[in-house]
Amino acid sequence: MRLMGLLLLPAGWIIVISSMLLFPQAALRWTFALAGVCIEAAGLALAFLGGRDTKDAAE
């Protein structure tokens, strides 16, 4: 889970940057930028959740 989260972080940035460069209309740019930010948030959550230790896993 942690590796997947770390892979989603740069993918979100790539989506945001490419949307700003490729789409001429502001509505399309902001829609894809919002999608990229959501992907980054999901990646950050997966990275944190995958990295924390649980007591159930230790037993």
Helices and strands as residue ranges (DSSP letters): H 2-22, H 26-51, H 55-58
